[in-house]
Amino acid sequence: MNEKRTFKLVSTFSAAALLTLTLGAPRAHAQEDEGPAGGGEAAEAPEGDAEAPAAPEGKAPKPALPRVGGEATEGGAQPQVSEIHSVNQGDTLWDLCSKYLNSPWYWPKIWSYNPQITNPHWIYPGNELRFYPSDENLPTNVEVSAAMTAPQQGEDLDIPESLDVEDLVRSVGNVTVGIGQQDSVYSAHMGFVTQQEHAVAGQIQSSQVESQLLMDFDRAYVKLKSAAKKGENYAVYRTMKQIEHPITGEPYGYAVEIIGGVTVIDTSPQVATVEIAQAYRPIERGDFVGPWPENVGTRVRPVPNEVDAQGYIIETVETAVSEIGEYHMVFIDRGRTHGVQIGNMFTVLLRGDGFTQESSGLPNEEVARLMVIDVADKTSTAMVVQTSREVAVGDKVEMRKAL
């Protein structure tokens, strides 16, 4: 007669979640609370709906802990702990997390517990995966106190008529609620660097971290083309596309995404040692390092236009979009040297017949409004805040001086 062996893993993802891993030949055992010394074979768990053994006199019974699937463990017995899963042919972190944790989105957490896996997309048969931290100081089994269990069905919750002032939750100091300013926009983590700025940018060369992707508090070595000092902060960016003027063909620079920031903690003649202070996306070796843009990740409010200026939309941040709509980011060939300031408003102008494209003798029509969220010497980054129809790279823009 075949029996069923069930290994049960207590997960630290939820304070009361038990995960059951069924491996190998079917046999089932549940470990007693107090077994004989020397470690004999665990007694069999009760089958079906058998009643759990009563707790010894004077000892509070253990509450039944729910499993991720929503079922309670049999009799609330102490489970056996299985630390390691051996990878089989066809396994992926996504599938294993979906199978054992009821959600595939736990895969980054499981990867963080297994530093020997350098690339989460490539695991091989025979690799051993740990499903919770190996730190001996962390608990591997979390029990719920009997005093904290919810009342049984039919029982009333004991609510005191009054509370002592010391039991109340109260705030310490002033509480400030952040409210976005009216008509302001968020500048996000996109930006523009000129060819000259990109030519002198540093680059992450290496790290002692045994993984391809670098995250918060990881250390890395950066090759800088200018002297750095301890404590200086730099942005980490990745180029998205090179920008050329759609009318003249003149190269302007690069559209970039700010993916994090680093702080210099040591310097040497060859490289600077940095610590990743924040990572908005996983950082990799080869990513570029340069000065922080002035207004990245902040809110920008409108300011009055002080000059008149005319120019063109020369590129968009979007990589797979040919038509530009509201809240898309664009680059304009007018900047600080033309009197443009952060918060200025540009108007997008279109002229011509929508079907024949004939424009002779027809007036300009205002079809969209742009707010400038960052300024360089010869270019500006702007966000489309209002549009009556789609706009495109090469469209004319105009800034009118406020009256």
C-alpha positions in Angstrom: 0.0 0.0 0.0 1.5 3.3 -1.1 1.8 6.1 1.4 2.2 9.8 0.7 5.2 11.8 1.8 4.5 15.6 2.0 7.2 18.1 2.7 5.8 21.4 4.1 7.7 24.7 3.8 6.8 27.6 6.0 7.1 30.7 3.9 8.2 34.1 5.4 6.2 36.0 2.7 3.1 36.0 4.9 3.1 35.8 8.7 0.7 32.8 8.7 1.2 31.2 5.3 2.3 27.5 5.0 3.4 26.2 1.6 3.1 22.5 0.8 5.6 21.0 -1.6 4.7 17.5 -2.8 7.8 15.7 -4.1 8.8 12.1 -4.8 6.9 9.0 -4.0 3.5 9.6 -2.3 3.9 9.3 1.5 2.5 11.6 4.2 3.8 12.3 7.7 3.2 15.1 10.2 5.8 15.8 12.9 4.8 15.6 16.6 5.2 18.7 18.8 7.5 16.7 21.2 9.1 13.7 19.6 11.6 11.3 21.1 15.2 12.2 21.3 17.5 11.0 18.5 14.9 11.8 15.8 12.8 8.7 15.0 10.4 8.7 12.1 7.5 11.1 12.4 4.1 9.8 13.3 1.5 9.7 10.6 -1.0 12.5 10.4 -4.7 11.8 10.8 -6.4 11.0 7.6 -9.5 12.7 6.2 -11.4 14.7 8.8 -9.9 12.9 11.8 -9.9 15.0 14.9 -6.5 16.4 16.0 -5.0 15.1 19.2 -5.9 17.2 22.3 -3.2 19.5 23.8 -1.6 18.5 27.1 -3.4 20.0 30.2 -2.2 23.5 31.0 -0.9 24.1 27.5 -2.8 26.3 25.0 -3.5 24.5 21.8 -1.8 25.8 18.6 -4.1 27.6 16.2 -4.5 26.1 12.7 -2.5 28.2 10.3 -3.9 28.8 6.8 -2.0 27.8 3.8 -1.6 30.0 0.7 -4.3 28.0 -1.0 -6.6 28.9 1.8 -6.8 25.4 3.5 -5.7 24.8 7.1 -2.9 22.4 7.9 -3.9 19.1 9.4 -4.6 19.5 13.1 -2.3 22.5 13.3 0.7 20.2 13.6 4.2 21.5 13.4 5.3 20.9 9.7 8.5 19.5 8.5 10.7 22.2 6.9 12.1 21.6 3.4 14.7 24.3 2.4 15.8 23.3 -1.0 14.2 22.5 -4.3 16.3 20.8 -7.0 15.7 22.2 -10.4 14.3 19.7 -13.0 14.3 19.9 -16.8 11.9 22.6 -18.0 11.6 24.5 -14.6 11.6 28.3 -14.5 11.5 30.7 -11.5 8.2 32.0 -12.9 6.6 28.5 -13.0 8.0 27.4 -9.6 6.7 30.5 -7.8 3.3 30.0 -9.4 3.3 26.4 -8.4 4.6 26.7 -4.8 3.7 30.3 -3.8 0.4 30.7 -5.8 1.9 33.8 -7.6 4.6 33.9 -10.3 5.4 37.5 -9.2 7.5 36.3 -6.2 10.3 35.3 -8.6 12.5 38.4 -7.9 12.3 37.6 -4.1 13.2 34.0 -4.7 16.1 35.1 -6.9 17.4 37.4 -4.1 17.5 34.4 -1.8 19.8 32.5 -4.3 22.8 34.6 -5.1 24.4 31.6 -6.9 21.9 32.2 -9.7 23.5 35.0 -11.7 20.8 35.2 -14.4 17.2 34.5 -13.4 16.3 33.6 -17.0 18.7 30.7 -17.0 18.5 28.0 -14.3 19.7 24.4 -15.0 18.8 20.9 -13.9 20.5 20.2 -10.6 20.6 23.8 -9.4 19.3 24.0 -5.8 16.8 26.8 -5.0 16.1 28.2 -1.6 12.6 29.5 -1.0 13.4 31.6 2.1 16.4 33.5 3.5 19.3 31.4 4.7 20.2 33.9 7.5 20.2 31.9 10.7 19.0 34.9 12.6 15.7 35.0 10.7 12.8 32.8 11.9 11.9 29.9 9.6 8.6 29.2 11.4 6.2 31.9 12.4 3.5 30.9 14.9 0.4 32.9 15.7 -0.2 33.5 19.4 -3.3 32.0 20.8 -4.2 35.4 22.3 -4.2 36.9 18.8 -6.5 34.4 17.1 -9.9 35.6 15.8 -13.0 34.6 17.7 -14.6 31.3 16.7 -17.9 31.3 14.9 -20.7 32.3 17.3 -18.3 34.1 19.7 -18.5 37.8 20.3 -15.4 40.0 19.9 -14.5 41.5 23.3 -14.4 45.2 22.8 -13.7 47.4 25.9 -16.1 50.2 26.6 -13.2 52.7 27.1 -9.5 52.9 26.2 -6.6 54.2 28.2 -5.0 57.2 26.6 -1.7 55.2 26.5 -3.4 52.6 24.3 -4.5 55.1 21.6 -2.5 55.7 18.4 -1.4 59.2 18.1 0.9 61.1 15.8 4.2 62.7 16.9 4.9 66.1 15.3 3.2 67.8 12.4 1.7 65.7 9.6 2.2 67.2 6.1 0.0 66.0 3.2 1.6 66.6 -0.2 -0.8 68.0 -2.8 0.3 68.5 -6.4 0.1 72.2 -7.5 -2.7 73.0 -9.9 -1.8 72.6 -13.6 1.6 71.1 -12.6 3.1 68.1 -14.3 5.5 65.4 -13.2 8.8 65.5 -15.0 9.4 61.7 -14.8 12.8 60.2 -15.3 13.4 60.9 -19.0 15.8 63.5 -20.2 18.2 64.7 -22.9 22.0 64.9 -23.0 24.0 66.7 -25.6 26.7 64.9 -27.6 29.4 66.8 -25.7 27.9 65.7 -22.3 27.6 62.1 -23.4 31.2 62.1 -24.7 32.5 62.9 -21.2 30.1 60.6 -19.3 31.5 57.9 -17.1 30.5 54.2 -17.3 29.9 51.3 -14.9 32.7 48.9 -15.6 32.4 46.1 -13.0 31.1 45.1 -9.6 31.8 42.4 -7.0 28.1 41.5 -7.0 27.6 38.0 -8.5 24.6 38.9 -10.6 24.0 40.6 -13.9 21.5 43.2 -12.5 22.5 45.7 -9.8 20.1 47.1 -7.2 20.0 49.4 -4.2 23.1 49.4 -1.9 25.2 47.3 -4.4 28.7 48.6 -5.0 30.2 49.1 -8.4 33.4 50.5 -10.1 32.9 53.5 -12.4 35.4 54.8 -15.0 35.0 58.6 -14.9 36.6 61.0 -17.4 36.8 63.8 -14.8 37.9 63.8 -11.1 35.3 62.7 -8.6 35.1 63.4 -4.8 33.8 61.3 -2.0 30.1 62.0 -1.3 29.3 63.3 -4.8 26.1 62.1 -6.4 25.7 61.1 -10.0 22.8 59.9 -12.2 22.9 56.5 -13.9 21.3 56.7 -17.4 20.7 54.6 -20.5 20.5 56.0 -24.0 17.2 55.4 -25.8 17.8 57.0 -29.2 20.1 59.5 -30.9 18.3 62.7 -31.9 18.8 64.5 -35.3 16.9 67.5 -36.5 14.0 66.4 -38.8 14.5 69.4 -41.1 18.2 70.0 -41.2 19.6 66.6 -40.2 21.9 68.2 -37.6 22.8 65.9 -34.7 21.6 67.2 -31.4 22.2 64.6 -28.7 20.5 61.6 -27.1 17.2 60.9 -25.5 18.0 59.1 -22.2 16.2 57.4 -19.3 17.4 58.0 -15.8 17.5 54.5 -14.2 19.1 55.3 -10.8 21.7 57.2 -8.8 25.0 56.5 -7.2 27.1 58.0 -4.5 31.0 58.1 -4.6 32.4 56.3 -1.5 36.0 56.0 -2.6 38.3 57.1 -5.4 41.5 55.8 -7.1 43.5 56.8 -10.1 41.7 54.3 -12.3 38.1 54.0 -11.1 35.7 55.4 -8.5 33.9 53.1 -6.1 30.3 54.0 -5.9 27.2 52.7 -4.0 23.9 52.6 -5.7 21.7 55.0 -3.8 18.5 54.3 -5.7 17.6 52.1 -8.6 14.4 52.9 -10.5 15.2 50.0 -12.8 17.8 47.2 -12.6 21.2 48.7 -13.4 23.8 46.8 -15.5 27.5 47.0 -16.3 27.9 49.4 -19.2 25.3 51.9 -18.1 26.4 55.5 -18.2 27.1 57.9 -15.3 26.8 61.6 -15.4 25.5 64.7 -13.5 21.9 64.7 -12.3 19.5 66.7 -14.5 18.2 69.8 -12.8 14.5 68.8 -12.4 14.3 65.0 -12.9 11.5 63.4 -10.9 10.0 66.7 -9.7 6.7 68.6 -10.3 6.8 71.6 -12.7 4.3 74.4 -12.6 3.6 76.9 -15.5 5.5 80.2 -15.5 4.8 83.2 -17.8 6.6 83.3 -21.2 9.1 86.1 -21.3 10.1 86.0 -25.0 8.7 84.9 -28.3 10.3 81.9 -29.9 9.6 79.5 -32.9 10.9 76.1 -33.4 10.2 72.4 -34.2 9.5 69.2 -32.4 12.7 67.3 -33.2 12.0 63.9 -31.5 9.9 62.1 -28.9 10.9 59.9 -26.0 8.5 57.1 -27.2 10.4 54.5 -29.1 7.5 52.8 -31.0 5.1 55.7 -31.4 4.7 57.7 -34.6 1.8 59.9 -33.5 2.1 61.9 -30.3 -0.7 62.5 -27.8 -1.3 63.9 -24.3 1.3 63.2 -21.6 3.9 62.1 -24.2 7.3 63.7 -23.9 9.0 65.5 -26.8 12.2 67.5 -27.5 12.2 71.0 -29.0 15.0 72.7 -30.8 14.8 75.8 -28.6 16.6 76.2 -25.2 18.2 78.4 -22.7 20.0 80.5 -25.2 16.6 81.3 -26.9 15.1 82.5 -23.6 13.2 79.3 -22.8 12.6 78.6 -19.1 11.2 75.6 -17.2 7.4 75.9 -17.0 7.1 77.9 -20.3 4.3 76.9 -22.6 4.6 76.2 -26.4 1.8 75.9 -28.9 1.9 73.3 -31.7 0.7 74.7 -35.0 -0.6 72.8 -38.0 -1.6 74.3 -41.4 -3.1 72.6 -44.4 -5.8 70.4 -45.8 -6.0 67.1 -43.8 -6.6 65.1 -46.9 -4.8 66.8 -49.8 -2.0 68.3 -47.6 -2.3 71.5 -49.5 -1.3 74.5 -47.3 -1.0 77.5 -49.6 -3.1 80.4 -48.3 -4.4 78.5 -45.2 -3.9 79.8 -41.7 -2.1 78.1 -38.8 -4.3 76.2 -36.4 -3.4 75.6 -32.7 -3.7 71.8 -32.1 -1.7 71.2 -28.9 0.0 72.8 -25.9 3.4 71.8 -24.5 4.9 72.5 -21.0 8.7 72.7 -20.8 10.0 70.4 -18.0 13.7 70.7 -18.6 16.0 73.1 -20.5 19.5 72.7 -22.0 21.4 75.4 -23.9 19.9 74.6 -27.4 17.1 72.2 -26.6 14.1 71.7 -24.3 12.2 68.7 -23.0 8.4 69.2 -22.9 5.3 67.3 -22.1 2.1 67.4 -24.2 -0.5 68.7 -21.7 -3.4 69.3 -24.1 -4.2 68.3 -27.7 -7.2 68.3 -30.0 -5.5 66.0 -32.5 -2.3 64.0 -32.7 1.0 65.7 -33.4 4.2 64.4 -34.9 8.0 65.0 -35.1 8.6 67.9 -37.4 5.6 69.9 -36.4 6.1 73.6 -35.8 5.9 75.1 -32.2 5.6 78.6 -31.0 6.1 80.4 -27.7 4.3 83.7 -27.3 5.4 86.4 -24.8 2.9 86.8 -22.0 1.1 90.2 -22.1 
